Amino acid sequence: MKCYSIIAAAPPQKQGETPQNPMGSMWVMLLLMFVIMYFLIIRPQSKQRKEQAARVASLSKGDKIISIGGLHGTVHHISKTTVTVKLSEGVFVPFEKDAIRSVTKVGKGKQKEDPVEPESSEDEEMTDENRYR
C-alpha cells in the first residue's frame, strides 16, 4: 500500500513555483494529431473525390468507362443523374453517375496509350508438349 501511494503521489514542488498544468500538453497533442490526420487522410480523400467528380462531369458520348462493379462499356446516352452504357451489341444498361469508377476519353484527340511491351523470348509458348511438364 505504501509503494502505491509513493508512486501515485505528485513530485514535491519547490517553494514559490507555480504548479504545471498536465492538461496543457494533452491539448497540444490532440491538436497535433488532428492536423496530421487532416493532411494524411482527409485532404487527399477530398482531392480524389473532386477529381472523380470532374471526370464524371466531363463525360461525353463514346467515352469508355468502368463501373464500380467492374463492368466495362461505352457511354451511349447521358442524362442529369444517369448514364446509359453500351456493354455489348444491343445491351444497354443505365448507371448512376456515382457508380462510375474510371473514365477513358475517346474521341478526335485520342490520348496516347502506353505502348505494349513485347513479351520476352524466354517465355515458352504453351503447346501440348510443354503444357503438362
N, C-alpha and C positions, 0 to 999 in steps of 0.2 A: 504494500500500500504506500509506503514511504517513497519507493522508487517512482511510482506513477506520479505522485504529487510533485516530485522534483523535476521530472521530465516535462510535465504539462505546465509547470509554473513559468511565468514570463521572466526573462532575464532582468536582474535588478537594474534600475535606472540610476544614472548619476544625478547628483543634486543640481537643479536648475535646468535640466534638459527637458524639452517637451517630448511627450511620447509620440512615436511614429504610428501613422495610421496604416495597418496592414491591408486595408481595403483599397488604398490608393493604387498599389501595384496591380491588384486584381483588375481594376477598371482599365488600366493601360493594356494589360494582356488581352482582355476581351476585345478592346478596340483594335488591337493589332491583329487578332485572329479574324475579325470581321473584314478588315482591309485585305488580308491575304486571301480569304475566301472570295471576296469580290473580284480580285484580279486573276485568280486561278480558276474559278468556276462560273460565276455569274456573268462577267463581261464577255468571255469567249462564247458562251452559250447564246447570249443575246446577239452577238455579232453573226453567228451562224444562222440564227433564226431570221435576221434581216436579209442576209444573202439569199437564203432559200425563198423568202417572200418575194424578193426582186426577181429571181429566176422564174418563179411561177407567174408573176405578173407580166413577164415578157414572153409568155407562151404564144406561139403562133401556129397556124395550121401547118402540118408536115413535120413538126419537131418530134424527135424521138424522146420518149420518156420511160422511166422505170418507176413503178408504183412501190409503196411501202410493203406491199405483199409480194413483190418480186416479179410482177407481170411487166413484160416489155411490149411497147406498142408505139403507134404513131398517132399524134393528135389529129382528130378528124373535125371536131367542132368544139368551140369554146363558148360557154355562157357565163353568167355572172359568178356562179359558185361552183359549177361543174364543168368537166372536160369530158368529151366523148372520145374514147381512144379506140383505134382500129388495131385489134390484136392479130388478126389474120384476115384473109379474104372473106368478106361477108360477116365478120364477127366484130360488133361494136359494143363497147362497154362504157357506161358512164362512171366517172370517178369524181369525187370531191377534189377540189384543188389542193386541199390539205393532205390528200393521200398520195401526192406526187413526191417521190424522193429525189430524183435527179432528172435534169433536162439536158438534152444534147441538141443544139441548134443545127438545123439542116436547112439549107436554102441556097440562094445565089452565091453568097460569100461563104463557101464551105470552109470550115476550120481544118487546119492541117492536123491529121491524126498522127500519132506516133507510128513510125514505120515498124512493121512486124519483123522481128529479128528472125533470120533463118535458123532452123533447127540445126544443132551441131551434127557433124557427120558421125560422131561417136555413138549416137542413138541408133540402135538397131531397129530395122523395120520389123513390124510384127507379122510373122509368117507362121504357117503351120509347123514348120520345123523348130522354131525357137519359142513358140508360144508356151509349150509345156516343159521347158527346161528348168 
